[in-house]
């Protein structure tokens, strides 16, 4: 009996070692474009304070409805299984451009109760890129400074060095303010994009990132490298981050002086026929459209929900279509750790894990339990319901 018990213990002890061996072997061949992750939309967004919400609800109820969502901290989302974050950025080289949002003045003029101050550390006064959703209206952010957002991601990454690559989608914002007396933001210039790259590189070293130069390698263009399958393996990309550009209209400016993204940090939002094509955003793409792009070797981001509509009645039609596709990043306002307060609607993989083998591009030999073996389940997606 004693010998049998010792034998059982020996087998049990050998299992983790074997799993590590298997994971290491898979990591040598499985590539970045052959996995699928869940992402969050406007990941920094803290939503509205009570008086801000009351004001917007009274003047533009539909707009308020579409913006009635928020997120926990970036680290909390990563703990909950999110592996793609979206960060909206505004240029502010001198500091102070967004320090006095119109919504604060308006709620005071309306006699509404004073809300907690939106910027208790006065970070909006400091020079540097800012992270907010809508200037003058929706400015409460879990990390108002872009570099602070990056540091939070870096710190989490260093504490979890075995994670699959983290995808950071950067939306460079501009445009006129819709609020009286608000701040207009001009289109981004090459100088401002240079500053963006510089801020990223002040937090992450090139060795901690997956860069366009690395993927392109010796190929003439990034597109040719991607079509040849020249993405890094998981062994080469674990513990790293990859930066992606959300705004397609900004790509030509970002490419100025950097053909084929030479020396740049972000992968542009491209179309598959362009020389800089590696990342394609297809927020409203059908399953067939997404899969056709994935099969060529590109990475794709899409969305399952928008404007809180699906979350209010747990309509999972779009979510289920997207989860059946090969989209690399599946973005939502409601990851498993943050279900809808109205219906419980949430988006995640059936086993609740943060990453799975891409259903279209991964080889059949891919084993999902080896992708992030130490990760905990975040829960289960909401049940299917079509009203």
C-alpha positions in Angstrom: 0.0 0.0 0.0 2.9 2.3 0.9 4.6 1.6 -2.4 1.4 2.3 -4.3 1.0 5.7 -2.5 4.6 6.6 -3.3 4.0 5.8 -6.9 0.9 7.9 -7.1 2.8 10.8 -5.5 5.6 10.4 -8.1 3.2 10.5 -11.0 1.4 13.6 -9.6 4.8 15.4 -9.2 5.8 14.5 -12.7 2.6 16.0 -14.2 3.5 19.7 -13.8 7.0 19.1 -15.1 5.5 17.4 -18.2 3.1 20.3 -18.7 5.9 22.8 -18.6 7.8 20.7 -21.1 4.7 20.5 -23.4 4.1 24.2 -23.1 7.7 25.1 -23.9 7.5 22.8 -27.0 4.2 24.4 -28.2 5.7 27.9 -27.6 8.5 27.2 -30.1 6.0 26.8 -33.0 2.8 28.6 -32.1 2.8 32.2 -33.3 1.3 35.4 -32.1 -1.3 35.5 -34.9 -2.5 32.0 -33.9 -4.1 32.9 -30.6 -7.3 34.7 -29.7 -7.9 37.0 -26.7 -10.6 39.1 -25.1 -10.2 42.8 -25.0 -11.9 45.7 -23.3 -13.1 48.9 -25.0 -12.0 52.3 -23.5 -10.3 50.4 -20.8 -9.3 53.4 -18.7 -12.9 54.8 -18.5 -14.4 55.5 -15.0 -17.7 56.7 -16.4 -19.6 59.7 -15.0 -20.0 61.1 -11.5 -23.6 61.5 -10.2 -24.2 65.1 -11.1 -22.4 64.7 -14.5 -24.7 61.8 -15.2 -27.8 63.7 -14.1 -26.9 66.6 -16.4 -26.2 64.6 -19.5 -29.3 62.4 -18.9 -31.4 65.6 -18.8 -30.1 67.1 -22.0 -29.1 64.1 -24.1 -30.6 60.9 -22.7 -29.7 58.8 -25.7 -26.1 59.9 -25.6 -25.9 59.2 -21.9 -27.4 55.7 -22.5 -24.6 54.9 -25.0 -21.9 56.1 -22.6 -23.3 54.4 -19.4 -20.4 52.0 -18.9 -17.1 52.0 -17.0 -14.2 49.8 -16.1 -12.1 48.8 -13.1 -8.4 49.5 -13.1 -6.2 48.2 -15.9 -4.5 45.8 -13.5 -7.9 44.5 -12.3 -9.0 43.9 -15.9 -5.7 42.0 -16.7 -6.3 39.9 -13.5 -9.8 39.2 -14.8 -8.5 37.8 -18.1 -8.4 40.7 -20.4 -5.4 40.6 -22.7 -6.1 43.6 -25.0 -6.6 47.1 -23.7 -7.7 50.2 -25.5 -6.3 53.6 -24.5 -7.5 56.9 -25.9 -4.9 59.6 -26.1 -4.9 63.4 -26.5 -1.8 65.5 -27.1 -1.0 68.1 -24.3 2.7 69.0 -24.7 2.4 72.1 -22.4 0.0 70.6 -19.9 -3.3 72.1 -18.7 -5.3 71.7 -21.9 -7.8 69.4 -20.3 -7.5 70.6 -16.7 -10.9 72.5 -16.6 -13.6 70.5 -18.4 -16.8 72.3 -19.2 -18.9 69.7 -17.5 -17.6 70.9 -14.1 -18.6 74.4 -14.7 -22.0 73.5 -16.2 -23.0 71.2 -13.3 -22.1 74.0 -10.9 -24.1 76.6 -12.8 -27.1 74.2 -12.8 -26.9 74.0 -9.0 -26.2 70.3 -9.0 -24.4 68.7 -6.0 -20.6 68.9 -6.3 -19.1 65.7 -7.5 -15.7 64.3 -6.3 -13.0 66.1 -8.2 -12.2 64.4 -11.5 -8.4 64.9 -11.1 -7.4 64.7 -7.4 -3.7 64.5 -8.2 -3.8 67.4 -10.6 -2.2 65.3 -13.3 -4.0 67.2 -16.0 -1.8 70.2 -15.3 1.3 68.3 -16.1 2.9 68.2 -19.7 2.4 65.0 -21.6 -0.2 62.9 -23.4 -3.5 62.6 -21.6 -6.0 59.7 -21.4 -9.6 60.6 -21.5 -12.7 59.6 -23.4 -14.4 62.8 -24.5 -12.9 66.2 -23.8 -15.0 68.5 -21.6 -17.6 65.8 -21.0 -16.3 62.3 -20.1 -12.9 62.9 -18.6 -12.7 60.5 -15.6 -9.9 58.1 -16.2 -8.2 55.5 -14.0 -4.8 56.8 -15.4 -5.1 60.4 -16.7 -1.4 60.4 -17.8 -0.6 58.1 -20.7 2.7 57.2 -19.1 0.9 56.2 -15.9 -1.3 53.8 -17.9 1.8 52.3 -19.4 3.5 51.9 -16.1 0.4 50.0 -14.7 0.6 47.6 -17.6 4.3 47.2 -17.3 4.1 46.5 -13.6 1.4 43.9 -14.1 3.5 42.3 -16.9 6.6 42.1 -14.7 4.5 40.4 -12.0 3.1 37.9 -14.5 6.0 37.3 -16.9 4.5 34.2 -18.5 1.5 36.0 -20.0 0.8 35.8 -23.7 1.5 39.1 -25.5 -0.7 42.0 -24.3 -2.3 44.0 -27.2 -2.5 47.7 -26.5 -4.8 49.5 -28.9 -4.1 53.3 -29.0 -6.8 55.7 -30.3 -5.4 59.1 -31.0 -8.2 61.5 -30.4 -8.9 64.9 -32.0 -11.9 67.0 -32.9 -14.1 69.9 -31.8 -15.6 69.9 -28.3 -19.4 69.5 -28.2 -19.6 71.4 -24.9 -20.0 75.2 -24.5 -16.6 76.8 -24.0 -14.9 73.5 -24.6 -11.4 72.7 -25.9 -11.0 71.8 -29.6 -8.2 69.3 -30.4 -6.5 69.5 -33.9 -5.4 66.5 -35.9 -2.3 64.8 -34.7 1.0 65.9 -36.3 4.2 63.9 -36.9 5.8 65.8 -34.0 3.0 64.6 -31.7 3.3 61.0 -32.9 7.1 61.2 -32.3 6.2 62.3 -28.7 3.8 59.3 -28.5 6.6 56.9 -29.4 8.9 58.6 -27.0 6.5 58.3 -24.1 6.0 54.6 -24.8 9.8 54.0 -25.0 10.2 55.9 -21.7 8.3 53.0 -20.0 9.0 49.9 -22.2 12.3 49.0 -23.7 12.4 47.6 -27.2 13.1 44.2 -25.8 9.8 44.4 -23.9 7.8 45.1 -27.1 6.9 43.4 -30.3 7.8 46.1 -32.9 7.1 46.5 -36.7 10.9 46.2 -37.4 11.1 42.8 -35.7 8.1 41.4 -37.6 9.3 42.8 -40.9 12.8 41.4 -40.5 14.6 41.2 -43.8 11.4 41.3 -45.9 10.9 44.3 -48.2 7.6 45.3 -46.5 5.7 44.4 -43.4 2.9 43.0 -45.5 5.2 40.5 -47.2 6.5 39.4 -43.8 3.0 38.9 -42.5 1.9 36.9 -45.6 5.0 34.7 -45.1 4.0 34.1 -41.5 6.9 36.0 -40.0 5.1 36.8 -36.6 7.1 35.9 -33.5 6.4 32.6 -31.7 4.9 32.6 -28.2 8.4 31.7 -26.9 9.6 35.0 -28.4 6.6 37.1 -27.3 5.6 36.0 -23.8 5.8 38.8 -21.3 5.8 41.4 -24.0 3.4 44.1 -25.3 2.4 45.0 -28.9 1.0 48.5 -29.7 -1.6 49.0 -32.4 -3.1 52.2 -33.9 -6.9 52.5 -33.8 -7.4 55.5 -36.1 -6.9 54.6 -39.8 -6.9 58.3 -40.9 -3.8 58.9 -38.8 -1.7 56.2 -40.5 -0.2 58.4 -43.3 1.0 60.9 -40.8 2.5 58.3 -38.6 4.3 56.8 -41.6 5.9 60.1 -42.6 9.7 59.7 -42.6 9.2 56.1 -41.5 8.4 54.0 -44.6 7.3 50.5 -43.7 7.1 51.7 -40.1 10.9 51.7 -39.8 11.8 52.8 -36.3 8.1 53.2 -35.2 6.4 51.5 -32.2 2.8 51.1 -33.3 1.5 48.9 -36.0 -0.8 51.0 -38.2 -4.5 50.3 -38.8 -4.1 49.2 -42.4 -6.0 47.4 -45.2 -4.5 44.1 -46.4 -3.2 45.5 -49.7 -1.0 48.2 -48.2 2.8 47.8 -47.6 2.4 48.5 -43.9 -0.4 45.9 -43.4 -0.1 43.7 -40.4 -3.0 44.8 -38.2 -6.5 45.2 -39.6 -9.4 46.6 -37.6 -12.8 45.2 -38.5 -15.1 46.3 -35.7 -18.3 45.6 -37.7 -16.9 42.8 -39.9 -18.9 39.6 -40.5 -17.4 36.2 -39.5 -16.7 35.4 -43.1 -14.9 38.8 -43.7 -12.8 38.5 -40.6 -11.9 34.9 -41.3 -10.8 35.7 -44.8 -8.3 38.3 -43.5 -7.1 36.0 -40.7 -6.4 33.3 -43.1 -3.9 35.6 -44.9 -1.9 35.9 -41.7 -3.0 39.4 -40.5 -4.1 40.1 -36.9 -7.6 41.5 -36.5 -9.5 43.4 -33.8 -13.3 43.4 -33.8 -16.1 44.3 -31.3 -19.0 42.3 -29.9 -21.1 45.2 -28.6 -21.4 49.0 -28.8 -23.2 51.7 -27.0 -24.6 49.4 -24.2 -27.3 48.1 -26.6 -26.7 44.4 -26.4 -25.9 44.6 -22.7 -29.3 45.9 -21.7 -31.2 42.9 -22.9 -28.5 40.3 -23.1 -28.7 40.1 -26.9 -25.8 37.8 -27.8 -26.3 37.6 -31.6 -23.2 39.6 -32.5 -21.2 38.3 -29.6 -21.8 34.7 -30.7 -20.9 35.4 -34.3 -17.6 37.1 -33.3 -16.7 34.3 -30.9 -17.0 31.9 -33.8 -14.6 33.9 -35.9 -10.9 34.0 -36.0 -10.5 37.6 -34.8 -7.3 37.9 -32.8 -8.8 40.4 -30.4 -12.4 40.4 -29.4 -13.3 43.6 -27.7 -16.2 44.4 -25.4 -17.4 46.8 -22.7 -18.3 43.7 -20.6 -15.5 41.2 -20.1 -16.3 38.3 -17.8 -15.0 40.1 -14.7 -17.3 43.1 -15.5 -20.8 41.7 -16.6 -23.6 44.1 -17.5 -25.6 45.4 -14.5 -28.8 45.2 -16.5 -28.7 41.6 -17.8 -25.5 39.9 -16.8 -24.3 40.1 -20.4 -20.6 39.4 -20.7 -18.0 38.2 -23.2 -15.5 35.5 -22.7 -14.4 32.0 -23.7 -16.4 29.0 -22.7 -13.9 27.9 -20.0 -13.4 31.5 -18.8 -9.7 31.5 -19.6 -7.9 34.6 -21.0 -6.6 33.1 -24.2 -7.4 30.2 -26.6 -6.2 28.7 -29.7 -7.4 30.7 -32.7 -10.3 28.7 -34.2 -9.2 29.7 -37.8 -5.4 30.1 -37.8 -4.1 27.8 -35.0 -2.9 24.3 -35.9 -5.1 21.5 -34.8 -2.3 20.4 -32.4 -2.7 23.6 -30.4 -3.5 22.9 -26.7 -5.4 25.7 -24.9 -4.5 24.5 -21.4 -0.8 25.2 -22.3 -1.3 28.9 -23.4 -1.5 30.4 -19.9 -1.4 27.4 -17.6 -1.2 29.5 -14.4 -4.1 31.8 -15.3 -7.3 31.5 -13.3 -10.8 31.3 -14.8 -12.6 34.6 -14.7 -16.1 33.1 -14.9 -18.5 32.1 -17.6 -20.1 34.1 -20.4 -23.7 35.1 -20.1 -26.2 32.6 -21.4 -27.4 33.0 -25.0 -30.6 34.9 -25.5 -32.1 36.5 -28.6 -35.1 38.6 -27.8 
